[in-house]
Amino acid sequence: MMKRVILVAALLACAALLFAGTQDPTDVPFEDRVEDMTWDEIVAEADGQDVYFYMWGGADHINNWVSGYFADHLNDNFNINLEMVPVDGAPVYVNAVLGEKQAGKNTGGSVDVMWINGENFRTMRQGDLLFGPYAEMLPNIQYCSPDILGFDFGFPIDGYESPYGAAQCVMEYDTAFVPDPPKDIGELFEWAKQNPGKLTYPAPPDFTGSVFVRHVFYYVAGGYEPMMGPFDQSVFDEIAPQVWDLLNEVEPYLWRGGETYPESSTRNQELLGNGEIYFNINYGPNGAAANIDRGTYPDTVRTFMLETGMIGNINFVAISFNSDNKAASMVMANELLNPEVQYAASLPIPEGGMAWLTPLDLTTVPEGIAADFANLPLHPATLPTSVLNQYAVPEIQSDWLLKIEEGWQANVLRQ
């Protein structure tokens, strides 16, 4: 009897082993096995998958590059179908993923990859809405400096997003009306008082409106240093009232008498393009060149840096926690760091690029590609990298951003 029991147990064990050996590994959730997979295995699993890429869609040249060159690159090389989903802003996909999380939809998510950084990344990480860590698994992460992989607006990244592009704020102005641009926020506001209606900025929390107000904070504080680190209420209480006073003082001299603010950066650019205002703040140093090439800016527009410094940062992509296409999403994230792809993105718009500012450390890329980057043509409206770097200053942590945006709405917009 005992021998029979042992024999039955052995047969059951063999059957279990046989079943395990024949079980489709993709039946196990991707996130539970990805750490044991080789990159080639991830690429193989990505074959044939669709990726829904949610991104800000306010710039046609970016949309065209993503849905054209980059989508073709993924399809031709990896049989991945990229579907670009342009939206007005990050809250659209943040709320979509959050709603699915609250509804218990842990698979089959509507969002695969999203263009993200700053407070939106922090919100999604704290809500456990992202897949990861994955960034260190990407072969092309080797081309990024470790300096940009640790924190996003002061919040730990921990491998839950990977770089896509770099951003550096510049001021745009029309030289037909402003021959000598101001050197700092104080001079800019004095100019506005002498030229009523020719300056404005988008209403925060629009990302360019928000960064404009942060520059006023840096100006009042005498630099960015007092605001580095976690949010400090005492420092905020010392600086903020002076900022609100400055903004309220200049408000009657803004476009439309300060009675309303443009709703977006796109609208602010339209106002500069049609001559209603003479200045715009842009998160992209190539933005003016792009708009001139598209014909939406006059060719008299140029860019300059405030001598007190202008903010720069990195933007990223992240993968939704409930994406069914995580393998293809990782391949997509890796290809966004492919030096050849980044070079194609950096080409001027008339040549099929999007005048991109690369996040890659160009000292680490192959020599041929590094030479190609070095030989990129410089548009008359674009500042040299040496000038951008000279006046670049860092971002503050995202908890500061929320307080600043809330404070602006309470103390400027509603006053």
DOTI-159424 format. One record per residue (C-alpha): residue in one letter; x, y negated, z. Coordinates in nm, 4 decimals. Example, Ala and Ser with C-alpha at 12.3 -4.5 7.8 and 13.67 -1.06 7.14 Angstrom:
+---+----------+----------+----------+
! r !        X !        Y !        Z !
+---+----------+----------+----------+
! A !   1.2300 !   0.4500 !   0.7800 !
! S !   1.3670 !   0.1060 !   0.7140 !
+---+----------+----------+----------+
END
This chain:
+---+----------+----------+----------+
! r !        X !        Y !        Z !
+---+----------+----------+----------+
! M !   0.0000 !   0.0000 !   0.0000 !
! M !   0.2816 !  -0.2397 !   0.0922 !
! K !   0.4590 !  -0.1661 !  -0.2365 !
! R !   0.1399 !  -0.2457 !  -0.4232 !
! V !   0.1061 !  -0.5831 !  -0.2459 !
! I !   0.4692 !  -0.6683 !  -0.3203 !
! L !   0.4203 !  -0.5706 !  -0.6859 !
! V !   0.1103 !  -0.7880 !  -0.7174 !
! A !   0.2900 !  -1.0814 !  -0.5561 !
! A !   0.5829 !  -1.0400 !  -0.7930 !
! L !   0.3527 !  -1.0317 !  -1.0935 !
! L !   0.1766 !  -1.3461 !  -0.9743 !
! A !   0.5095 !  -1.5183 !  -0.9271 !
! C !   0.6207 !  -1.4242 !  -1.2763 !
! A !   0.2916 !  -1.5476 !  -1.4173 !
! A !   0.3333 !  -1.8787 !  -1.2378 !
! L !   0.6849 !  -1.9151 !  -1.3752 !
! L !   0.5644 !  -1.8261 !  -1.7215 !
! F !   0.2834 !  -2.0838 !  -1.6964 !
! A !   0.5217 !  -2.3512 !  -1.5725 !
! G !   0.7565 !  -2.2760 !  -1.8580 !
! T !   0.4830 !  -2.3121 !  -2.1178 !
! Q !   0.3024 !  -2.6112 !  -1.9592 !
! D !   0.3159 !  -2.9259 !  -2.1716 !
! P !   0.5418 !  -3.1663 !  -1.9791 !
! T !   0.3351 !  -3.4610 !  -2.0999 !
! D !   0.0544 !  -3.3324 !  -1.8772 !
! V !   0.2625 !  -3.4716 !  -1.5898 !
! P !   0.2274 !  -3.8518 !  -1.5595 !
! F !   0.5115 !  -4.0303 !  -1.7364 !
! E !   0.6088 !  -4.2255 !  -1.4253 !
! D !   0.6584 !  -3.8991 !  -1.2346 !
! R !   0.9119 !  -3.7584 !  -1.4812 !
! V !   1.0791 !  -4.0550 !  -1.6527 !
! E !   1.3728 !  -4.0618 !  -1.4097 !
! D !   1.4692 !  -3.7111 !  -1.5238 !
! M !   1.4352 !  -3.7876 !  -1.8953 !
! T !   1.7147 !  -3.8804 !  -2.1332 !
! W !   1.6729 !  -4.1892 !  -2.3494 !
! D !   1.6361 !  -3.9676 !  -2.6560 !
! E !   1.3476 !  -3.7875 !  -2.4863 !
! I !   1.1786 !  -4.1201 !  -2.4096 !
! V !   1.2203 !  -4.2267 !  -2.7726 !
! A !   1.0770 !  -3.8941 !  -2.8916 !
! E !   0.7714 !  -3.9331 !  -2.6702 !
! A !   0.7209 !  -4.2896 !  -2.7984 !
! D !   0.6832 !  -4.1605 !  -3.1547 !
! G !   0.3322 !  -4.2396 !  -3.2778 !
! Q !   0.2224 !  -4.4423 !  -2.9764 !
! D !   0.0457 !  -4.7785 !  -2.9931 !
! V !   0.1597 !  -5.0742 !  -2.7845 !
! Y !  -0.0765 !  -5.3607 !  -2.7058 !
! F !   0.1440 !  -5.6627 !  -2.6393 !
! Y !  -0.0345 !  -5.9443 !  -2.4560 !
! M !   0.1413 !  -6.2782 !  -2.4970 !
! W !   0.0856 !  -6.6497 !  -2.5045 !
! G !  -0.0265 !  -6.7185 !  -2.8598 !
! G !   0.0097 !  -7.0942 !  -2.8866 !
! A !   0.3015 !  -7.0978 !  -3.1312 !
! D !   0.2448 !  -6.9705 !  -3.4847 !
! H !   0.6136 !  -6.9111 !  -3.5547 !
! I !   0.6411 !  -6.6824 !  -3.2504 !
! N !   0.3203 !  -6.5008 !  -3.3417 !
! N !   0.4419 !  -6.4516 !  -3.6977 !
! W !   0.7782 !  -6.3118 !  -3.5891 !
! V !   0.6240 !  -6.0679 !  -3.3387 !
! S !   0.3494 !  -5.9430 !  -3.5700 !
! G !   0.5792 !  -5.9452 !  -3.8724 !
! Y !   0.9503 !  -5.8758 !  -3.8305 !
! F !   0.9359 !  -5.7131 !  -3.4882 !
! A !   0.6263 !  -5.5026 !  -3.5522 !
! D !   0.7844 !  -5.3779 !  -3.8762 !
! H !   1.1098 !  -5.3025 !  -3.6913 !
! L !   0.9322 !  -5.0844 !  -3.4344 !
! N !   0.7234 !  -4.9088 !  -3.6974 !
! D !   1.0091 !  -4.8426 !  -3.9399 !
! N !   1.2583 !  -4.7227 !  -3.6789 !
! F !   1.0432 !  -4.5565 !  -3.4116 !
! N !   0.6965 !  -4.5014 !  -3.5621 !
! I !   0.5522 !  -4.7289 !  -3.2944 !
! N !   0.2478 !  -4.9371 !  -3.3825 !
! L !   0.2698 !  -5.2813 !  -3.2191 !
! E !  -0.0570 !  -5.4680 !  -3.1750 !
! M !  -0.0028 !  -5.8301 !  -3.0723 !
! V !  -0.2798 !  -5.9735 !  -2.8533 !
! P !  -0.2402 !  -6.3530 !  -2.8385 !
! V !  -0.4013 !  -6.5246 !  -2.5386 !
! D !  -0.4224 !  -6.8789 !  -2.4032 !
! G !  -0.2236 !  -6.8017 !  -2.0912 !
! A !  -0.0986 !  -6.5370 !  -1.8501 !
! P !  -0.4110 !  -6.5396 !  -1.6257 !
! V !  -0.5979 !  -6.3593 !  -1.9062 !
! Y !  -0.3921 !  -6.0411 !  -1.8797 !
! V !  -0.3150 !  -6.0748 !  -1.5094 !
! N !  -0.6874 !  -6.0750 !  -1.4385 !
! A !  -0.7504 !  -5.7932 !  -1.6881 !
! V !  -0.4993 !  -5.5598 !  -1.5211 !
! L !  -0.6116 !  -5.6656 !  -1.1730 !
! G !  -0.9733 !  -5.5925 !  -1.2638 !
! E !  -0.8798 !  -5.2453 !  -1.3874 !
! K !  -0.6838 !  -5.1810 !  -1.0684 !
! Q !  -0.9795 !  -5.2816 !  -0.8528 !
! A !  -1.2084 !  -5.0626 !  -1.0625 !
! G !  -0.9820 !  -4.7621 !  -1.0060 !
! K !  -0.8826 !  -4.7371 !  -1.3712 !
! N !  -0.5352 !  -4.5902 !  -1.3264 !
! T !  -0.4969 !  -4.4695 !  -1.6861 !
! G !  -0.6062 !  -4.5960 !  -2.0255 !
! G !  -0.5298 !  -4.9591 !  -1.9468 !
! S !  -0.6095 !  -5.2269 !  -2.2043 !
! V !  -0.2686 !  -5.3941 !  -2.1581 !
! D !   0.0589 !  -5.2142 !  -2.2294 !
! V !   0.3243 !  -5.4877 !  -2.2326 !
! M !   0.2961 !  -5.8519 !  -2.1324 !
! W !   0.5139 !  -6.1606 !  -2.1750 !
! I !   0.5658 !  -6.2850 !  -1.8223 !
! N !   0.7750 !  -6.4614 !  -1.5614 !
! G !   0.7553 !  -6.6701 !  -1.2457 !
! E !   0.4457 !  -6.6762 !  -1.0328 !
! N !   0.2561 !  -6.4394 !  -1.2650 !
! F !   0.5236 !  -6.1742 !  -1.2251 !
! R !   0.5206 !  -6.2249 !  -0.8497 !
! T !   0.1408 !  -6.1901 !  -0.8397 !
! M !   0.1487 !  -5.8658 !  -1.0381 !
! R !   0.4326 !  -5.7145 !  -0.8361 !
! Q !   0.2673 !  -5.7957 !  -0.5083 !
! G !  -0.0561 !  -5.6460 !  -0.6412 !
! D !   0.1230 !  -5.3246 !  -0.7472 !
! L !   0.0111 !  -5.3859 !  -1.1052 !
! L !   0.3369 !  -5.3044 !  -1.2868 !
! F !   0.5185 !  -4.9894 !  -1.3935 !
! G !   0.8752 !  -4.9482 !  -1.2778 !
! P !   1.1484 !  -4.9722 !  -1.2017 !
! Y !   1.2466 !  -4.9196 !  -1.5637 !
! A !   1.4847 !  -5.1983 !  -1.6690 !
! E !   1.8040 !  -5.0189 !  -1.5668 !
! M !   1.7067 !  -4.7261 !  -1.7931 !
! L !   1.7200 !  -4.9416 !  -2.1069 !
! P !   2.0449 !  -4.8867 !  -2.3000 !
! N !   2.0486 !  -5.2457 !  -2.4272 !
! I !   2.0324 !  -5.3902 !  -2.0770 !
! Q !   2.4130 !  -5.3706 !  -2.0981 !
! Y !   2.4058 !  -5.6897 !  -2.3054 !
! C !   2.2505 !  -5.8940 !  -2.0230 !
! S !   2.4472 !  -6.0595 !  -1.7479 !
! P !   2.3633 !  -5.9170 !  -1.4036 !
! D !   2.3043 !  -6.2779 !  -1.2987 !
! I !   1.9692 !  -6.2857 !  -1.4790 !
! L !   1.8471 !  -5.9437 !  -1.3658 !
! G !   1.8181 !  -6.0011 !  -0.9924 !
! F !   1.5541 !  -6.2688 !  -0.9450 !
! D !   1.2711 !  -6.4360 !  -1.1359 !
! F !   1.1948 !  -6.7799 !  -0.9909 !
! G !   1.3622 !  -6.6568 !  -0.6740 !
! F !   1.1481 !  -6.3399 !  -0.6490 !
! P !   1.3267 !  -6.0009 !  -0.6631 !
! I !   1.2863 !  -5.8285 !  -0.9997 !
! D !   1.3892 !  -5.4787 !  -0.8831 !
! G !   1.3767 !  -5.3449 !  -1.2391 !
! Y !   1.0055 !  -5.4174 !  -1.2974 !
! E !   1.0628 !  -5.6495 !  -1.5938 !
! S !   1.3302 !  -5.6921 !  -1.8600 !
! P !   1.4548 !  -6.0071 !  -2.0363 !
! Y !   1.2966 !  -6.1258 !  -2.3584 !
! G !   1.4142 !  -6.4830 !  -2.4079 !
! A !   1.5667 !  -6.7842 !  -2.2403 !
! A !   1.4030 !  -7.1208 !  -2.1878 !
! Q !   1.5612 !  -7.4578 !  -2.1356 !
! C !   1.3548 !  -7.7697 !  -2.0894 !
! V !   1.4296 !  -8.0681 !  -2.3103 !
! M !   1.2597 !  -8.3998 !  -2.3674 !
! E !   1.1335 !  -8.4699 !  -2.7173 !
! Y !   1.0901 !  -8.8251 !  -2.8442 !
! D !   1.0162 !  -9.0079 !  -3.1661 !
! T !   1.3179 !  -9.2171 !  -3.2643 !
! A !   1.0965 !  -9.4287 !  -3.4915 !
! F !   0.9519 !  -9.5891 !  -3.1778 !
! V !   1.2078 !  -9.5129 !  -2.9048 !
! P !   1.5619 !  -9.5863 !  -3.0196 !
! D !   1.7200 !  -9.5450 !  -2.6742 !
! P !   1.5565 !  -9.2773 !  -2.4560 !
! P !   1.5475 !  -9.3107 !  -2.0756 !
! K !   1.8094 !  -9.1398 !  -1.8627 !
! D !   1.5907 !  -9.0178 !  -1.5755 !
! I !   1.2322 !  -9.0000 !  -1.4496 !
! G !   1.2500 !  -9.3493 !  -1.3011 !
! E !   1.3460 !  -9.5044 !  -1.6359 !
! L !   1.0839 !  -9.2939 !  -1.8147 !
! F !   0.8076 !  -9.4255 !  -1.5903 !
! E !   0.9289 !  -9.7833 !  -1.6281 !
! W !   0.9183 !  -9.7345 !  -2.0048 !
! A !   0.5604 !  -9.6060 !  -1.9734 !
! K !   0.4534 !  -9.9208 !  -1.7895 !
! Q !   0.5939 ! -10.1306 !  -2.0710 !
! N !   0.4346 !  -9.9104 !  -2.3383 !
! P !   0.0873 !  -9.8190 !  -2.2080 !
! G !  -0.0786 !  -9.5103 !  -2.3492 !
! K !   0.2346 !  -9.3614 !  -2.5063 !
! L !   0.3276 !  -9.1085 !  -2.2358 !
! T !   0.1402 !  -8.8197 !  -2.0799 !
! Y !   0.1942 !  -8.4611 !  -1.9680 !
! P !  -0.0260 !  -8.1501 !  -1.9594 !
! A !  -0.2308 !  -8.0898 !  -1.6477 !
! P !  -0.0792 !  -7.8267 !  -1.4177 !
! P !  -0.1019 !  -7.5287 !  -1.3922 !
! D !  -0.0151 !  -7.5464 !  -1.7624 !
! F !   0.3461 !  -7.4293 !  -1.7557 !
! T !   0.4910 !  -7.7403 !  -1.9191 !
! G !   0.2795 !  -7.9753 !  -1.7109 !
! S !   0.3905 !  -7.7902 !  -1.4005 !
! V !   0.7581 !  -7.8113 !  -1.4939 !
! F !   0.7241 !  -8.1840 !  -1.5683 !
! V !   0.5984 !  -8.2405 !  -1.2140 !
! R !   0.8853 !  -8.0288 !  -1.0775 !
! H !   1.1290 !  -8.2636 !  -1.2499 !
! V !   0.9668 !  -8.5510 !  -1.0604 !
! F !   1.0208 !  -8.3540 !  -0.7375 !
! Y !   1.3895 !  -8.3053 !  -0.8240 !
! Y !   1.4205 !  -8.6777 !  -0.9018 !
! V !   1.2661 !  -8.7849 !  -0.5719 !
! A !   1.4704 !  -8.5288 !  -0.3750 !
! G !   1.7947 !  -8.6479 !  -0.5341 !
! G !   1.8508 !  -8.3080 !  -0.6955 !
! Y !   1.7226 !  -7.9525 !  -0.6823 !
! E !   1.9314 !  -7.8463 !  -0.3811 !
! P !   1.6817 !  -7.9380 !  -0.1034 !
! M !   1.4222 !  -7.7110 !  -0.2655 !
! M !   1.6313 !  -7.3993 !  -0.3167 !
! G !   1.5305 !  -7.0952 !  -0.1136 !
! P !   1.1896 !  -6.9964 !   0.0233 !
! F !   0.9185 !  -7.2586 !   0.0534 !
! D !   0.9849 !  -7.5029 !   0.3359 !
! Q !   0.6800 !  -7.6989 !   0.4491 !
! S !   0.8847 !  -7.9666 !   0.6225 !
! V !   1.0896 !  -8.0359 !   0.3079 !
! F !   0.7739 !  -8.0365 !   0.0973 !
! D !   0.6041 !  -8.2814 !   0.3344 !
! E !   0.9020 !  -8.5153 !   0.3063 !
! I !   0.9215 !  -8.5135 !  -0.0745 !
! A !   0.5647 !  -8.4592 !  -0.1967 !
! P !   0.4031 !  -8.7868 !  -0.0792 !
! Q !   0.6680 !  -8.9842 !  -0.2676 !
! V !   0.6034 !  -8.7748 !  -0.5792 !
! W !   0.2272 !  -8.8291 !  -0.5611 !
! D !   0.2865 !  -9.2037 !  -0.5166 !
! L !   0.5064 !  -9.2164 !  -0.8275 !
! L !   0.2616 !  -9.0165 !  -1.0380 !
! N !  -0.0388 !  -9.2168 !  -0.9223 !
! E !   0.1484 !  -9.5425 !  -0.9829 !
! V !   0.2250 !  -9.4531 !  -1.3452 !
! E !  -0.1126 !  -9.2880 !  -1.4114 !
! P !  -0.2978 !  -9.6026 !  -1.5373 !
! Y !  -0.0260 !  -9.6462 !  -1.8012 !
! L !  -0.0579 !  -9.2918 !  -1.9392 !
! W !  -0.2461 !  -9.1800 !  -2.2496 !
! R !  -0.6153 !  -9.2707 !  -2.2182 !
! G !  -0.5354 !  -9.4689 !  -1.9076 !
! G !  -0.4679 !  -9.1510 !  -1.7131 !
! E !  -0.8393 !  -9.0735 !  -1.7042 !
! T !  -0.7687 !  -8.7310 !  -1.8526 !
! Y !  -0.4682 !  -8.5088 !  -1.9142 !
! P !  -0.3970 !  -8.2763 !  -2.2084 !
! E !  -0.5133 !  -7.9252 !  -2.1294 !
! S !  -0.2085 !  -7.7501 !  -2.2723 !
! S !   0.1437 !  -7.7882 !  -2.4057 !
! T !   0.0050 !  -7.7302 !  -2.7554 !
! R !  -0.2228 !  -8.0311 !  -2.7184 !
! N !   0.0638 !  -8.2456 !  -2.5888 !
! Q !   0.2695 !  -8.1521 !  -2.8939 !
! E !  -0.0219 !  -8.2460 !  -3.1187 !
! L !  -0.0306 !  -8.5902 !  -2.9563 !
! L !   0.3394 !  -8.6435 !  -3.0250 !
! G !   0.3008 !  -8.5121 !  -3.3769 !
! N !   0.0209 !  -8.7541 !  -3.4675 !
! G !   0.1848 !  -9.0527 !  -3.2993 !
! E !  -0.0553 !  -9.0953 !  -3.0069 !
! I !   0.2356 !  -9.0502 !  -2.7637 !
! Y !   0.6115 !  -9.0827 !  -2.8090 !
! F !   0.7445 !  -8.8252 !  -2.5604 !
! N !   0.6880 !  -8.4579 !  -2.4847 !
! I !   0.8540 !  -8.2090 !  -2.2531 !
! N !   0.9215 !  -7.8727 !  -2.4134 !
! Y !   1.0394 !  -7.5461 !  -2.2567 !
! G !   1.2209 !  -7.4630 !  -2.5815 !
! P !   1.5229 !  -7.6587 !  -2.7041 !
! N !   1.4359 !  -7.5509 !  -3.0591 !
! G !   1.0718 !  -7.6495 !  -3.0311 !
! A !   1.1110 !  -7.9879 !  -3.1985 !
! A !   1.2995 !  -7.8323 !  -3.4882 !
! A !   1.0281 !  -7.5708 !  -3.5251 !
! N !   0.7540 !  -7.8328 !  -3.5353 !
! I !   0.9448 !  -8.0455 !  -3.7863 !
! D !   0.9943 !  -7.7435 !  -4.0122 !
! R !   0.6233 !  -7.6632 !  -3.9851 !
! G !   0.5305 !  -8.0210 !  -4.0649 !
! T !   0.3507 !  -8.0821 !  -3.7348 !
! Y !   0.6180 !  -8.3285 !  -3.6141 !
! P !   0.7601 !  -8.6194 !  -3.8131 !
! D !   1.1256 !  -8.5734 !  -3.9028 !
! T !   1.2134 !  -8.8669 !  -3.6753 !
! V !   1.1614 !  -8.6564 !  -3.3600 !
! R !   1.4759 !  -8.5680 !  -3.1666 !
! T !   1.5553 !  -8.4155 !  -2.8263 !
! F !   1.7496 !  -8.5335 !  -2.5226 !
! M !   1.8268 !  -8.4219 !  -2.1695 !
! L !   1.7520 !  -8.6244 !  -1.8588 !
! E !   2.0918 !  -8.6958 !  -1.7093 !
! T !   1.9657 !  -8.5943 !  -1.3661 !
! G !   1.9198 !  -8.2411 !  -1.5029 !
! M !   1.6524 !  -8.0301 !  -1.6680 !
! I !   1.5168 !  -7.6915 !  -1.5653 !
! G !   1.5980 !  -7.3654 !  -1.7437 !
! N !   1.4926 !  -7.0042 !  -1.6840 !
! I !   1.4556 !  -6.6568 !  -1.8331 !
! N !   1.1303 !  -6.5062 !  -1.9583 !
! F !   1.0609 !  -6.1339 !  -1.9500 !
! V !   0.8334 !  -5.8505 !  -2.0554 !
! A !   0.6715 !  -5.6103 !  -1.8105 !
! I !   0.4683 !  -5.2905 !  -1.8462 !
! S !   0.1251 !  -5.2385 !  -1.6932 !
! F !   0.0876 !  -4.9748 !  -1.4211 !
! N !  -0.1969 !  -4.8047 !  -1.6088 !
! S !  -0.0585 !  -4.8098 !  -1.9618 !
! D !  -0.0895 !  -4.4768 !  -2.1439 !
! N !   0.1971 !  -4.5800 !  -2.3719 !
! K !   0.4818 !  -4.6341 !  -2.1275 !
! A !   0.7410 !  -4.4543 !  -2.3409 !
! A !   0.6742 !  -4.6774 !  -2.6429 !
! S !   0.6577 !  -4.9790 !  -2.4132 !
! M !   1.0050 !  -4.9008 !  -2.2835 !
! V !   1.1369 !  -4.8602 !  -2.6372 !
! M !   0.9838 !  -5.1937 !  -2.7277 !
! A !   1.1442 !  -5.3602 !  -2.4241 !
! N !   1.4790 !  -5.2072 !  -2.5182 !
! E !   1.4546 !  -5.3258 !  -2.8789 !
! L !   1.3818 !  -5.6789 !  -2.7621 !
! L !   1.7374 !  -5.6654 !  -2.6213 !
! N !   1.8881 !  -5.5226 !  -2.9390 !
! P !   2.1475 !  -5.7856 !  -3.0448 !
! E !   2.0417 !  -5.7576 !  -3.4094 !
! V !   1.6774 !  -5.8163 !  -3.3139 !
! Q !   1.7723 !  -6.1113 !  -3.0935 !
! Y !   1.9744 !  -6.2561 !  -3.3803 !
! A !   1.6743 !  -6.2209 !  -3.6126 !
! A !   1.4648 !  -6.4025 !  -3.3530 !
! S !   1.7260 !  -6.6789 !  -3.3274 !
! L !   1.7204 !  -6.7597 !  -3.6987 !
! P !   1.5578 !  -7.0876 !  -3.8039 !
! I !   1.1872 !  -7.0648 !  -3.8726 !
! P !   1.2208 !  -7.1207 !  -4.2506 !
! E !   1.4495 !  -6.8154 !  -4.2561 !
! G !   1.1927 !  -6.5942 !  -4.0826 !
! G !   1.3102 !  -6.6360 !  -3.7231 !
! M !   1.1567 !  -6.8229 !  -3.4337 !
! A !   1.4549 !  -7.0414 !  -3.3371 !
! W !   1.4851 !  -6.8279 !  -3.0220 !
! L !   1.7142 !  -6.8981 !  -2.7284 !
! T !   1.8647 !  -6.5580 !  -2.6524 !
! P !   1.9036 !  -6.4218 !  -2.2978 !
! L !   2.1953 !  -6.2024 !  -2.4065 !
! D !   2.5482 !  -6.2512 !  -2.2779 !
! L !   2.7131 !  -6.3024 !  -2.6150 !
! T !   3.0532 !  -6.2027 !  -2.4781 !
! T !   2.9216 !  -5.8450 !  -2.4495 !
! V !   2.7644 !  -5.7940 !  -2.7934 !
! P !   2.9504 !  -5.6458 !  -3.0936 !
! E !   3.1936 !  -5.8909 !  -3.2516 !
! G !   3.0090 !  -5.9117 !  -3.5811 !
! I !   2.6808 !  -6.0086 !  -3.4177 !
! A !   2.8598 !  -6.2545 !  -3.1867 !
! A !   3.0039 !  -6.4227 !  -3.4962 !
! D !   2.6578 !  -6.4376 !  -3.6533 !
! F !   2.5224 !  -6.6123 !  -3.3436 !
! A !   2.8137 !  -6.8569 !  -3.3476 !
! N !   2.7382 !  -6.9443 !  -3.7099 !
! L !   2.3676 !  -7.0126 !  -3.6647 !
! P !   2.2803 !  -7.3504 !  -3.8207 !
! L !   2.2017 !  -7.6342 !  -3.5787 !
! H !   1.8950 !  -7.8383 !  -3.6696 !
! P !   1.9332 !  -8.2180 !  -3.6363 !
! A !   1.6630 !  -8.2136 !  -3.3693 !
! T !   1.8368 !  -7.9436 !  -3.1620 !
! L !   2.1006 !  -8.0180 !  -2.9013 !
! P !   2.4232 !  -7.8155 !  -2.8929 !
! T !   2.4407 !  -7.5403 !  -2.6320 !
! S !   2.7216 !  -7.7290 !  -2.4576 !
! V !   2.4859 !  -8.0230 !  -2.3905 !
! L !   2.2043 !  -7.7941 !  -2.2761 !
! N !   2.4386 !  -7.6180 !  -2.0346 !
! Q !   2.5824 !  -7.9454 !  -1.9047 !
! Y !   2.2465 !  -8.0664 !  -1.7740 !
! A !   2.0770 !  -7.7331 !  -1.6941 !
! V !   1.9466 !  -7.6917 !  -1.3386 !
! P !   1.7789 !  -7.3855 !  -1.1814 !
! E !   1.4169 !  -7.3090 !  -1.1081 !
! I !   1.2710 !  -7.3012 !  -0.7595 !
! Q !   1.0906 !  -7.0031 !  -0.6105 !
! S !   0.7342 !  -6.9412 !  -0.7189 !
! D !   0.5840 !  -7.0151 !  -0.3764 !
! W !   0.7009 !  -7.3752 !  -0.4288 !
! L !   0.5243 !  -7.3801 !  -0.7665 !
! L !   0.1880 !  -7.2893 !  -0.6167 !
! K !   0.2142 !  -7.5601 !  -0.3513 !
! I !   0.3200 !  -7.8203 !  -0.6078 !
! E !   0.0384 !  -7.7328 !  -0.8490 !
! E !  -0.2211 !  -7.7333 !  -0.5720 !
! G !  -0.0821 !  -8.0611 !  -0.4386 !
! W !  -0.0929 !  -8.2263 !  -0.7820 !
! Q !  -0.4558 !  -8.1314 !  -0.8303 !
! A !  -0.5536 !  -8.2578 !  -0.4856 !
! N !  -0.3433 !  -8.5752 !  -0.4754 !
! V !  -0.3179 !  -8.6871 !  -0.8397 !
! L !  -0.5892 !  -8.5292 !  -1.0542 !
! R !  -0.8712 !  -8.5866 !  -0.8048 !
! Q !  -0.7611 !  -8.9301 !  -0.6828 !
+---+----------+----------+----------+
END
